[in-house]
Amino acid sequence: MLTAVRCVFTKLMSPFWRSVEEDSCSDGPFSGATVMEDIRHLRSSVVTQLFQDYGMIDGAIYFTTAEVLGGIPVKQGDLVNCIAVRDGSEGGWKALRVEKSADAWEEGGKTSLEADTQQLRPLIGTVTSYNGNGGYINQNTVFTKDCLSDGYEPMKGDWVQAKYVINPGQWTTQARSVAPLRYSRLDKGQVTSVYGNNGVVEDTVFFSLDSLLLPANYRPAPGDLVNLVMAESSQSFYSWRALCMAPCGPSEKPSVVPFTEADLFVLVQNKEGIDVSNYGDFGNLLMGENRELVIWIQNIGSVTQTLKTCEFANWDSEKQFLLVKVNGSKLVKHKPSQKTADSTPPDPTPETSSDKEPGSTEGSKEIVAGVRREEKEVEIPPGGRISITVACHPRILGSSAELLLLHFSGFTIGRRLDVAVSSEVEAFLKPVVPYAPLDKTSSSGPSYSHVVTVSAPKETRKPTKRRLPNFLPGFPVPQALRDCVETQSDVLVTDPSLGETLSAANMQTRFSTLLWLEELHAEKEIQEFTINGALLKKGSTNLHLEVLGLAEGRPSLNIGDKIVLKKPQGDNTLLEIISYVAEINGEDVSLRVNFEFQQSYLGEPLDVEFSYNRLTSRRCHNALDQVKAFARILFPTTVNVQAPQWTGKWLEEAEPEKEDEGTETNVMENGEISSISVDMKSKATQTKDGAVPSKRVPREGCFFNTVLNAPQKEAVKRILSGECRPTPYILFGPPGTGKTITLIEAILQVYYVLPSSRVLVCTPSNSAADLICVRLHHSGFLDSASLARVNASCRQEEVLHTCRGLCCDQRTQSF
């Protein structure tokens, strides 16, 4: 009874409690957005739906790929941990941060080396090599012939789906099963061409006799009708490859023996005193326009020769070429009066009656009669000559080629025929003048005798922000190198070190030159994005410029970059306004300009020129200057084994920790014993406010993450020992092998075991640095004040929510 009364009372008073909670939270970090009761922390949830760049968790929480921690790809069915907020009291849930559960600290990846070895992982890729016994997929996953699906013989370029495992001993991947990615069947397809051991069916399906399953005593020939099974494959410009083939009917084309390159060279040569004119180019024709070409055959020998047959080699599947006349006799294809059961299909070439004039004048628009093959013996006495007239009826756009075969008694002579077909519409689309890239570096615009430059005021520095003095040199590009690039001269003349072997002596000169060359190329690229006649929008304090393609990095802009606005004035004067990027929202750029110009701007068009920001390049040059002292480390000749940094004993099995929080553990640093208590009171673990971590620090010789496998533990031991210092240690392995959690373990071991050490974590991307920061915080062994996440000044505030609150000063809200 008391429980029922308490439940009714709670429901009646809940609206008043909610109002009080909302008022109490109005000044918190979630003011104006959500309250604390609308935040959910979910663990081991399931990705139920996944689309191109967004998905659903447990069918109720929406997320995008931007919220996935570290940019790690997720797939449907994955277990994830997430933090979600509700959009209003009756709105849906949206994830603020998503982390794959398999990569989380609590699970730490795989539980053992055997589990990593036995886990099958899916893979879709192309066969990059195959020698009959085995090969590689995507150049790094090996497979053997035993793991292929039944009846499948792979070929380089095939798209396959495989299941593979990771070999932790060698960090290689090996496929356990390989099968084609997609199958398809084609019935009654026509073999369009055969060249050597390769051929094409219907101009779309490639086949190779080396890997093609065929019936006994059958060899495909042009014109054959075949049934085939094909698999998706990248073979030149063909997307399918035939796996097996069988004939299904009579050939629609006469079987022609394929010619090799050597056979073609011999075929086009004049023989036995017969000289054939070698002009076979029909030139450019429009669709519907016909053209005839006369080929002369002359007997310059002393023996009479007989021309027996004239035919084509069927290179052109559209049958655009026809024989019109042989030695003055018109050739006409007669249409049969009726079809019989054993008659062959009619040729799709133009047919006319024998009494119709062909109208074979050049450029004629009439349909000309003709045949594809003519068996008529014509004798050519010594000194005599005959003519063969070939007509071309364009049916397809583009370039086409055909081979005319002239069969004599005992030998054959061939001639190549070419034509380029276009249309009237295509003629209108042709360029008026040849294409030439626009050189924006040259002063093609008008020259001005007087240039007035107006600069924007310097950014007002807030006194609450801490700034370090700038000691970064300028490192200007040498004028000799700039002149070499502009004149396209040999850069090795300017800097011969680029042609030398990299060594400690030429490292700085070589990399400095490469950085300057990259800078010159970047300056040239950013000039291509110059906008002429841009219309800016006037804001309350700034001008707003729309830059199309900015979201894709074309061009790449950061806050603080300089942009020059140009406005022609009267009296041959040019007004240059120096502006700076103040804010970037998508493709909208807010520019800080001179106050007087901003107030007087009335929307007139301005020319916009972007400038290359040299800050990153100067930092790279500065790093090269500072690396001189580390030549022995970067180019080691010998490795001197030093005394271990820590000589304690590693405990393979974690021992129970004592209940007394004041128990101290002894840690040896450089051979000396120092005292570190579990309440983090050493000089390395002292925090600003004296707070302690959320988890108890393990005993000496124990791992923070107890689920590391043997190779991961060995890597941590070697890093902590540091016997090869100062030579760096390299941690490598395929994706998914736990490199991140191994790095986290090494950082924690160095932080606690070597209290005088300081750890600097550098990553190639901001998302990777955020991932390390979040993992260290969620490990529970570090306080927020022990972490400092250094961000670039150009980084947007809205992307910093991942690390905000993890490593920031709660009193000043700065980090």
C-alpha positions in Angstrom: 0.0 0.0 0.0 2.8 2.4 0.9 4.5 1.7 -2.4 1.3 2.4 -4.4 0.8 5.7 -2.6 4.5 6.7 -3.2 4.1 5.9 -7.0 0.9 8.1 -7.3 2.6 10.9 -5.4 5.6 10.8 -7.6 3.6 11.0 -10.8 1.6 14.0 -9.5 4.7 15.9 -8.4 6.9 15.0 -11.4 6.0 18.2 -13.5 7.2 20.4 -10.6 10.4 18.4 -10.1 11.2 18.7 -13.8 10.8 22.4 -13.8 13.1 22.8 -10.8 15.7 20.5 -12.5 15.5 22.5 -15.7 15.9 25.7 -13.8 18.9 24.3 -11.9 20.5 23.2 -15.1 19.9 26.4 -17.1 23.3 27.6 -16.3 25.1 24.4 -17.0 26.9 23.2 -20.1 23.6 22.0 -21.7 21.8 25.3 -21.3 19.2 25.9 -24.1 19.7 22.5 -25.6 19.0 19.4 -23.4 18.8 18.6 -19.7 20.7 16.0 -17.8 17.8 13.5 -17.8 17.8 13.5 -21.7 21.3 12.1 -22.0 21.9 8.4 -22.3 25.2 6.5 -22.0 24.7 3.2 -23.9 27.2 0.3 -24.0 27.2 -2.8 -26.3 24.4 -1.3 -28.4 23.9 -2.7 -32.0 24.1 -0.8 -35.3 20.8 -1.8 -36.8 20.8 0.2 -40.0 23.6 1.7 -42.0 23.5 3.9 -45.1 26.1 5.9 -47.0 27.1 8.4 -44.2 24.5 7.9 -41.4 22.8 5.0 -39.6 20.7 4.0 -36.6 21.7 2.4 -33.3 19.2 0.0 -31.7 16.7 1.3 -34.3 16.1 4.5 -32.3 19.3 6.6 -32.1 20.5 8.5 -35.2 24.2 9.0 -35.9 26.5 10.1 -38.7 30.0 9.1 -39.6 31.3 12.4 -38.1 30.3 11.2 -34.6 32.3 7.9 -34.9 35.4 8.3 -32.8 38.7 8.2 -34.8 36.9 7.8 -38.1 36.8 4.0 -37.6 34.4 2.5 -40.1 31.4 0.7 -38.7 29.1 -1.8 -40.3 25.6 -3.2 -39.6 25.6 -5.5 -36.6 28.6 -4.0 -34.9 28.6 -3.5 -31.1 29.1 0.2 -30.2 29.2 2.4 -27.1 27.6 5.8 -27.5 26.4 9.0 -25.8 23.0 10.2 -27.1 20.8 13.2 -26.4 17.1 13.8 -27.1 16.1 16.6 -29.4 13.4 18.2 -27.3 11.1 16.5 -24.8 9.2 14.5 -27.5 11.9 14.5 -30.2 14.2 11.7 -31.3 17.6 10.6 -30.1 20.9 11.7 -31.7 24.3 10.3 -30.9 27.0 12.8 -29.8 29.8 10.2 -29.8 30.0 6.7 -31.2 32.8 4.2 -30.4 33.2 0.7 -31.6 32.8 -1.7 -28.7 35.5 -4.0 -30.0 38.0 -1.1 -29.9 36.9 0.2 -26.4 39.2 0.2 -23.5 37.0 -2.2 -21.5 37.3 -5.0 -24.1 40.7 -4.0 -25.4 40.4 -5.8 -28.7 40.9 -9.6 -28.9 41.3 -11.7 -25.8 44.1 -13.9 -27.1 46.4 -14.5 -30.0 44.4 -17.7 -30.9 41.2 -15.7 -31.2 42.8 -13.2 -33.6 44.1 -16.1 -35.7 40.8 -18.0 -35.9 38.5 -15.0 -36.6 37.5 -14.9 -40.3 37.2 -11.4 -41.7 35.4 -10.5 -44.9 37.3 -8.9 -47.8 36.2 -7.6 -51.2 39.0 -6.8 -53.7 40.7 -7.6 -57.0 43.1 -10.4 -57.8 46.4 -8.6 -58.4 48.5 -11.7 -59.3 48.0 -15.5 -59.9 50.5 -18.1 -61.0 48.4 -21.2 -61.1 49.1 -22.3 -57.5 48.3 -19.2 -55.6 48.2 -15.4 -55.8 47.4 -12.2 -54.0 44.3 -10.1 -53.4 44.9 -6.3 -53.3 48.6 -7.0 -53.3 48.8 -8.0 -49.6 46.3 -10.9 -48.9 47.7 -14.3 -50.1 45.6 -17.2 -51.2 46.3 -20.7 -52.4 44.6 -22.8 -55.1 43.0 -25.0 -52.4 40.8 -22.1 -51.1 39.2 -21.4 -54.4 35.6 -22.2 -55.0 34.8 -25.3 -57.1 35.5 -24.8 -60.8 36.8 -21.2 -60.4 40.1 -20.4 -62.1 41.0 -16.8 -61.1 42.7 -14.3 -63.4 44.4 -10.9 -62.7 41.7 -8.2 -62.4 38.9 -10.5 -61.1 36.7 -9.0 -58.4 36.4 -11.6 -55.6 34.9 -11.9 -52.1 37.1 -13.7 -49.6 37.4 -14.7 -46.0 40.8 -14.1 -44.5 42.7 -14.4 -41.2 45.6 -12.5 -39.7 48.9 -14.3 -39.1 50.1 -12.6 -35.9 53.6 -14.1 -36.1 54.3 -12.3 -39.4 51.5 -9.7 -39.5 50.3 -11.0 -42.8 46.8 -11.8 -44.0 45.8 -15.1 -45.7 42.6 -16.0 -47.4 40.7 -19.1 -46.4 38.0 -18.9 -49.1 37.9 -17.1 -52.5 34.9 -16.8 -54.8 33.9 -14.5 -57.6 32.0 -11.4 -56.4 29.2 -11.5 -59.0 28.1 -14.1 -61.5 26.0 -13.6 -64.7 24.8 -15.7 -67.6 24.6 -14.7 -71.3 22.7 -16.8 -73.8 23.2 -16.7 -77.6 26.0 -14.1 -77.5 28.0 -13.6 -80.6 31.8 -13.8 -80.6 32.7 -10.4 -82.1 36.5 -10.7 -82.2 39.3 -13.2 -81.5 43.0 -12.2 -81.3 45.5 -14.8 -80.3 44.3 -16.5 -77.1 42.0 -13.6 -76.2 38.6 -12.6 -77.5 35.4 -10.6 -76.9 31.8 -11.6 -76.9 29.2 -9.0 -77.8 31.9 -6.3 -77.5 31.4 -6.4 -73.7 32.6 -9.7 -72.3 36.3 -10.6 -72.4 37.6 -14.2 -72.5 41.0 -15.8 -72.5 41.6 -19.4 -73.7 44.1 -19.9 -71.0 41.5 -19.8 -68.2 38.3 -20.6 -70.2 36.4 -23.9 -69.8 35.4 -25.1 -73.3 33.9 -28.3 -74.7 36.3 -30.8 -76.2 37.6 -30.0 -79.7 36.0 -26.5 -79.8 37.7 -23.2 -80.3 35.6 -20.0 -80.5 35.7 -18.0 -83.7 34.3 -14.7 -84.7 30.6 -15.0 -85.5 29.9 -18.0 -83.3 26.8 -18.0 -81.1 27.7 -19.1 -77.6 26.2 -19.5 -74.2 28.5 -18.5 -71.4 28.8 -17.8 -67.6 30.8 -14.7 -66.7 32.2 -13.1 -63.6 32.9 -9.4 -62.8 36.4 -8.5 -63.7 38.5 -5.5 -64.7 40.1 -6.4 -68.1 41.2 -3.2 -69.9 37.8 -1.5 -70.7 35.8 -4.7 -70.2 33.9 -5.3 -66.9 33.1 -9.0 -67.3 35.2 -12.1 -68.0 33.8 -15.4 -69.3 34.5 -18.4 -67.1 33.0 -21.2 -69.3 31.6 -21.1 -72.9 29.8 -23.5 -75.2 28.4 -23.1 -78.8 24.6 -22.9 -79.1 24.0 -22.5 -82.9 25.5 -21.9 -86.3 27.9 -19.1 -86.9 26.5 -15.9 -88.3 29.8 -14.8 -89.8 32.4 -16.8 -91.7 35.1 -18.1 -89.5 38.3 -16.1 -89.9 41.6 -17.2 -88.6 42.9 -14.5 -86.1 45.9 -12.6 -87.2 48.9 -12.0 -85.0 51.0 -8.8 -85.4 53.6 -10.8 -87.4 50.9 -12.2 -89.6 49.5 -8.8 -90.3 52.9 -7.4 -91.3 53.4 -10.2 -93.8 49.8 -9.9 -95.0 50.0 -6.3 -96.1 53.2 -6.8 -98.1 52.9 -7.0 -102.0 53.7 -10.4 -103.3 54.5 -12.3 -106.6 54.6 -9.1 -108.7 51.2 -7.8 -107.6 51.2 -4.2 -106.4 48.1 -3.0 -104.4 47.6 0.6 -103.7 47.9 1.2 -99.9 45.6 4.1 -99.5 42.6 3.0 -97.4 41.6 6.0 -95.4 38.0 7.2 -96.0 38.6 10.3 -93.9 35.8 12.0 -91.9 32.1 11.2 -92.7 28.8 12.4 -91.3 26.1 10.0 -90.3 24.1 9.1 -93.4 26.8 10.2 -95.8 28.3 7.6 -98.1 31.7 7.5 -99.7 33.5 5.2 -102.2 37.2 4.4 -102.5 38.9 2.8 -105.4 41.8 0.4 -104.8 44.0 -0.5 -107.8 45.7 -3.8 -108.3 48.5 -3.9 -110.9 50.6 -6.8 -112.1 54.2 -5.6 -112.5 55.6 -9.2 -112.8 56.0 -11.5 -115.8 53.4 -14.1 -114.9 49.6 -13.9 -115.1 47.9 -13.8 -111.7 44.3 -14.7 -110.8 42.2 -12.9 -108.2 39.9 -15.5 -106.8 38.1 -14.0 -103.8 37.5 -10.6 -102.2 36.2 -10.4 -98.6 36.5 -8.6 -95.3 38.0 -9.9 -92.1 35.0 -8.8 -90.0 36.8 -6.4 -87.8 33.9 -4.0 -88.1 30.8 -5.6 -86.5 28.5 -2.9 -87.9 29.4 -3.9 -91.5 29.9 -0.4 -92.7 32.2 -1.4 -95.6 30.9 -3.0 -98.7 32.3 -4.2 -102.1 30.6 -2.3 -104.9 32.6 -3.0 -108.0 35.3 -5.5 -109.1 37.0 -4.7 -112.4 34.1 -2.5 -113.4 31.4 -5.1 -112.7 28.7 -3.9 -110.3 28.1 -6.2 -107.3 24.5 -6.4 -106.1 23.1 -8.6 -103.3 19.9 -10.3 -104.5 17.1 -10.7 -102.0 15.9 -14.3 -101.9 12.3 -14.8 -102.9 11.5 -17.1 -99.9 13.2 -18.6 -96.9 13.8 -22.3 -96.6 14.6 -24.2 -93.5 18.2 -24.5 -94.3 18.7 -20.9 -95.5 21.1 -18.6 -93.6 19.9 -15.4 -92.0 19.9 -12.5 -94.5 22.8 -10.1 -94.3 21.7 -6.8 -92.7 23.5 -4.8 -95.4 21.6 -2.6 -97.9 19.9 -4.6 -100.6 18.7 -3.3 -104.0 17.5 -5.0 -107.2 20.0 -5.6 -110.0 18.4 -3.0 -112.3 18.7 -0.1 -109.8 21.4 2.3 -110.2 23.7 2.4 -107.3 24.4 6.1 -107.4 28.0 5.6 -106.2 29.3 9.1 -106.6 31.4 10.5 -103.8 29.4 12.4 -101.1 26.1 10.8 -102.4 23.3 10.5 -99.9 21.8 7.5 -101.6 22.0 3.9 -100.4 24.6 2.0 -102.5 24.3 -1.7 -103.3 27.2 -4.0 -102.4 28.2 -7.3 -100.9 30.6 -8.4 -98.1 32.2 -11.2 -100.1 32.6 -11.8 -103.8 34.0 -15.1 -105.3 34.9 -14.2 -108.9 38.0 -15.1 -110.7 39.7 -12.2 -112.5 42.9 -12.7 -114.5 45.5 -10.0 -114.4 48.0 -10.3 -117.2 51.6 -8.9 -116.9 51.3 -5.1 -117.1 47.6 -5.1 -116.6 45.6 -3.7 -113.7 42.1 -3.9 -112.3 40.1 -1.8 -109.8 38.1 -2.7 -106.7 35.5 -0.1 -105.4 34.8 -0.2 -101.7 31.9 1.9 -100.2 31.5 3.0 -96.6 28.0 3.5 -95.1 28.4 5.1 -91.6 26.3 3.5 -88.9 28.1 4.2 -85.7 29.9 7.3 -84.4 33.6 7.2 -83.8 36.6 5.6 -85.5 36.2 2.2 -87.2 38.6 -0.1 -89.0 38.3 -3.1 -91.4 40.7 -5.4 -93.2 40.1 -6.1 -96.9 41.5 -9.5 -98.0 42.4 -10.2 -101.6 42.9 -13.9 -102.2 45.1 -14.9 -105.2 46.2 -18.3 -106.3 48.7 -19.3 -103.7 48.9 -16.0 -101.6 46.7 -13.3 -100.0 47.2 -9.5 -99.7 45.4 -7.4 -97.2 44.7 -3.7 -96.9 43.5 -1.7 -93.9 40.4 0.5 -94.2 39.8 3.4 -91.7 36.9 5.8 -91.2 36.0 8.5 -88.6 32.2 9.1 -88.3 30.7 12.2 -86.7 27.4 13.9 -86.7 26.1 17.4 -87.4 25.3 18.0 -83.7 28.8 17.0 -82.8 30.2 19.5 -85.2 28.4 22.3 -83.4 30.1 21.2 -80.1 33.6 21.4 -81.5 35.8 24.1 -80.0 36.4 27.2 -82.1 40.1 27.4 -81.2 42.5 24.7 -79.8 42.4 24.4 -76.0 45.1 26.2 -74.1 45.1 26.3 -70.3 44.6 29.7 -68.8 47.8 31.2 -67.4 46.6 33.2 -64.5 50.1 34.0 -63.4 50.6 36.3 -66.5 49.3 39.8 -66.3 46.6 39.5 -69.0 44.5 42.2 -67.3 44.9 45.9 -67.6 47.9 47.4 -65.9 47.5 50.2 -63.4 49.9 53.1 -62.8 48.9 53.5 -59.2 47.8 50.9 -56.6 46.2 51.9 -53.3 46.4 49.2 -50.6 43.9 49.2 -47.7 44.7 46.7 -44.9 42.3 45.2 -42.4 43.1 45.8 -38.7 44.9 43.2 -36.8 42.9 40.7 -34.8 42.1 41.9 -31.3 43.8 39.6 -28.9 41.7 38.5 -25.9 43.6 39.0 -22.6 42.2 35.7 -21.3 44.0 33.6 -23.9 47.5 32.7 -23.4 49.9 33.1 -26.3 53.5 32.3 -26.8 55.9 34.6 -28.6 56.5 33.9 -32.2 60.1 33.0 -33.0 59.4 31.2 -36.3 61.7 32.5 -39.1 60.4 33.3 -42.5 62.3 30.8 -44.7 61.6 32.6 -48.0 61.8 30.7 -51.3 65.1 31.3 -53.0 64.8 33.5 -56.0 67.0 31.1 -58.1 64.6 28.2 -57.4 61.6 30.4 -58.2 63.1 31.5 -61.5 64.0 27.8 -62.3 60.3 26.8 -61.9 58.9 29.7 -63.8 61.3 29.1 -66.8 60.8 25.3 -66.5 64.5 24.7 -66.3 66.3 21.6 -64.9 66.0 21.8 -61.1 69.0 19.6 -60.7 71.2 22.4 -62.0 69.8 24.7 -59.2 70.1 22.0 -56.5 72.2 19.0 -57.4 71.4 17.3 -54.0 68.1 16.1 -55.4 70.0 13.7 -57.6 72.1 12.4 -54.8 71.5 9.6 -52.3 69.8 10.7 -49.2 72.3 11.1 -46.3 72.8 13.0 -43.1 74.9 15.5 -45.1 72.3 16.5 -47.7 69.1 15.8 -45.7 68.4 19.4 -44.8 69.2 20.8 -48.3 67.3 18.1 -50.1 64.1 18.3 -48.0 64.2 22.2 -47.9 64.3 22.3 -51.7 61.4 19.8 -51.9 59.4 21.9 -49.5 60.0 25.0 -51.5 59.0 23.2 -54.7 55.8 22.0 -53.1 55.2 25.6 -51.9 55.6 27.0 -55.4 53.2 24.4 -56.8 50.7 25.2 -54.1 51.0 29.0 -55.0 50.3 28.2 -58.6 47.3 26.0 -57.8 45.6 28.5 -55.4 45.9 31.2 -58.1 43.6 29.1 -60.3 40.8 29.7 -57.9 40.8 33.5 -58.5 37.2 34.8 -58.7 36.5 37.7 -61.1 33.5 39.9 -60.5 32.5 38.4 -57.2 29.5 39.9 -55.3 30.0 40.0 -51.6 27.2 40.2 -49.0 27.5 42.9 -46.4 27.2 41.9 -42.7 27.1 43.8 -39.5 30.9 43.8 -39.1 32.3 41.6 -41.9 31.8 40.9 -45.6 30.6 37.5 -46.7 32.0 35.7 -49.7 30.6 32.5 -51.3 33.3 30.2 -52.5 32.0 27.3 -54.5 33.9 24.0 -53.8 35.2 25.2 -50.5 33.6 22.2 -48.7 35.7 19.9 -50.9 38.9 21.8 -50.2 39.0 23.7 -53.5 40.6 26.0 -52.4 41.7 25.1 -48.9 41.1 28.0 -46.5 41.7 28.4 -42.8 40.8 31.1 -40.3 43.4 33.8 -40.5 44.3 33.4 -44.2 44.8 36.5 -46.2 42.5 37.3 -49.2 43.1 40.2 -51.5 40.0 42.1 -52.9 40.7 44.3 -55.9 38.5 47.1 -57.1 39.4 49.3 -60.2 39.1 53.0 -59.7 39.2 56.0 -62.0 42.4 57.6 -63.3 44.1 54.2 -63.9 44.1 53.4 -60.1 43.5 50.0 -58.5 42.2 49.7 -54.9 43.5 46.6 -53.1 41.7 45.6 -49.9 43.6 43.2 -47.7 41.1 41.0 -45.8 41.5 38.0 -43.4 39.3 35.0 -43.0 37.4 35.4 -39.7 34.9 32.5 -40.0 34.1 29.6 -42.3 30.6 28.1 -42.5 30.3 25.6 -45.3 31.0 27.6 -48.5 30.4 31.0 -46.8 33.5 32.8 -45.8 33.4 35.8 -43.4 36.1 38.3 -44.2 37.4 40.9 -41.8 38.1 44.1 -43.8 38.8 47.8 -43.1 36.0 49.3 -41.2 35.6 52.3 -43.5 35.5 50.1 -46.6 33.0 47.7 -45.0 30.7 50.6 -44.3 31.0 52.1 -47.8 30.7 48.8 -49.7 27.5 48.9 -51.8 27.6 45.5 -53.4 29.8 46.3 -56.5 31.7 43.4 -58.0 35.2 42.7 -56.8 38.1 40.5 -58.0 39.1 38.0 -55.3 42.7 36.6 -55.1 43.6 33.9 -52.6 46.9 33.7 -50.9 48.9 30.7 -49.9 49.4 30.3 -46.1 53.1 29.6 -45.5 52.8 28.8 -41.8 52.8 25.0 -42.3 55.8 25.2 -44.7 57.7 27.4 -42.3 57.1 25.0 -39.5 58.5 22.2 -41.6 61.6 24.2 -42.4 62.0 25.0 -38.8 61.8 21.3 -37.9 64.5 20.6 -40.5 66.8 23.1 -38.8 66.2 21.5 -35.4 66.8 18.0 -36.6 70.5 18.6 -37.3 71.4 17.3 -33.9 69.5 14.0 -34.5 71.5 12.9 -37.6 72.9 9.9 -35.6 69.4 8.8 -34.8 67.9 9.2 -38.2 70.9 7.7 -40.0 72.3 5.1 -37.4 75.4 3.2 -38.3 75.4 1.1 -35.1 73.0 0.4 -32.3 74.5 0.6 -28.8 72.6 -1.5 -26.3 72.1 0.6 -23.1 71.0 -0.3 -19.6 67.3 -0.9 -19.2 65.3 2.1 -17.9 63.3 -0.3 -15.7 64.7 -3.5 -14.2 61.7 -4.7 -12.3 60.0 -8.1 -12.8 56.9 -8.4 -14.9 54.0 -10.3 -13.3 52.3 -12.5 -15.9 49.3 -13.1 -13.6 47.8 -10.1 -11.9 47.9 -10.4 -8.1 45.1 -9.2 -5.9 45.5 -5.6 -4.9 45.5 -4.6 -1.2 42.5 -2.9 0.2 44.6 -0.3 2.0 44.6 2.8 -0.2 47.7 4.0 1.5 49.8 1.0 0.3 52.8 2.2 -1.7 54.5 0.4 -4.6 58.1 0.6 -5.3 59.2 1.6 -8.8 62.7 1.6 -10.0 63.8 4.4 -12.3 67.4 4.3 -13.7 68.4 1.8 -11.0 67.1 3.9 -8.1 64.0 3.1 -6.0 61.4 5.7 -5.8 58.0 5.7 -4.0 54.7 6.1 -5.8 51.5 5.8 -3.8 48.3 4.7 -5.3 46.7 8.1 -4.6 49.0 9.7 -7.3 51.1 11.9 -5.0 54.4 11.6 -7.0 55.8 14.5 -8.9 54.6 13.0 -12.2 51.0 12.4 -11.1 50.3 15.5 -9.1 47.3 17.4 -10.4 46.2 21.0 -10.0 43.4 20.2 -7.7 44.8 17.0 -6.2 42.1 14.8 -7.7 42.7 11.1 -8.1 41.9 8.8 -11.1 38.8 6.7 -11.1 40.7 3.4 -11.1 43.3 2.0 -8.8 46.8 2.0 -10.3 48.1 -1.6 -10.7 51.0 -3.0 -8.8 54.6 -2.9 -10.0 55.1 -5.2 -13.0 51.4 -5.5 -13.9 49.7 -4.3 -17.0 47.0 -1.6 -16.9 45.1 -3.5 -19.7 44.9 -7.1 -18.7 43.6 -8.4 -22.0 46.6 -7.6 -24.1 47.9 -10.6 -26.1 51.5 -11.8 -26.1 52.9 -9.7 -29.0 51.2 -6.5 -27.6 52.7 -7.2 -24.1 56.2 -7.8 -25.6 56.0 -4.5 -27.5 55.2 -2.6 -24.3 58.0 -4.3 -22.4 60.6 -3.3 -25.1 59.4 0.3 -25.2 59.6 0.6 -21.4 63.0 -1.1 -21.3 64.4 1.2 -24.0 67.6 -0.7 -24.4 68.1 0.7 -28.0 67.3 4.3 -27.1 67.5 6.9 -28.6 66.7 4.8 -31.7 62.9 5.0 -32.1 60.7 1.9 -31.7 58.2 1.2 -34.5 54.8 -0.4 -33.7 53.3 -1.9 -36.8 50.5 -4.4 -37.8 47.4 -4.7 -40.0 44.2 -2.9 -39.2 42.3 -4.3 -36.2 45.3 -5.9 -34.4 45.2 -3.5 -31.4 48.0 -1.0 -32.2 46.0 1.8 -30.4 45.4 0.0 -27.1 49.1 -1.1 -27.2 50.1 2.5 -27.5 47.8 3.5 -24.7 49.4 0.8 -22.5 52.9 2.0 -23.3 52.0 5.7 -22.5 50.6 4.7 -19.1 53.6 2.5 -18.2 56.0 5.2 -19.1 53.9 7.8 -17.2 53.8 5.8 -13.9 57.0 3.8 -14.0 59.3 6.6 -15.2 57.9 9.6 -13.2 60.4 12.1 -14.6 59.4 11.4 -18.2 57.2 13.6 -20.2 55.1 12.1 -23.0 54.4 14.0 -26.2 51.9 12.2 -28.6 52.0 13.4 -32.2 49.5 12.1 -34.8 49.0 12.8 -38.5 45.4 13.9 -38.1 43.2 15.7 -35.5 40.8 12.8 -35.2 43.7 10.4 -34.3 44.9 12.8 -31.6 41.3 13.1 -30.3 41.1 9.3 -30.2 44.3 9.0 -28.1 43.1 11.7 -25.7 39.7 10.1 -25.2 41.2 6.6 -24.8 43.6 7.9 -22.1 40.8 9.6 -20.3 38.4 6.6 -20.4 41.1 4.2 -19.2 40.5 5.6 -15.8 44.1 5.9 -14.8 44.7 9.6 -15.6 43.1 12.8 -14.3 41.8 15.4 -16.7 44.5 17.9 -15.5 47.2 15.4 -16.5 46.3 15.7 -20.2 46.8 18.7 -22.5 45.3 18.5 -25.9 47.0 21.1 -28.2 44.8 22.2 -31.0 45.5 24.4 -34.0 44.2 27.9 -33.8 42.3 27.5 -37.1 40.3 24.5 -35.8 36.6 25.1 -35.5 35.1 25.3 -32.0 32.2 23.0 -32.8 34.6 20.1 -33.6 36.3 20.3 -30.2 33.4 18.9 -28.2 35.0 15.4 -28.3 37.9 16.4 -26.0 36.3 19.4 -24.2 35.8 18.4 -20.6 38.3 15.6 -20.7 41.5 17.6 -20.5 40.4 21.2 -19.8 40.7 23.4 -16.8 37.3 23.4 -15.3 37.9 26.9 -13.8 38.8 28.7 -17.0 37.2 26.3 -19.5 40.4 26.4 -21.6 42.7 23.6 -22.7 
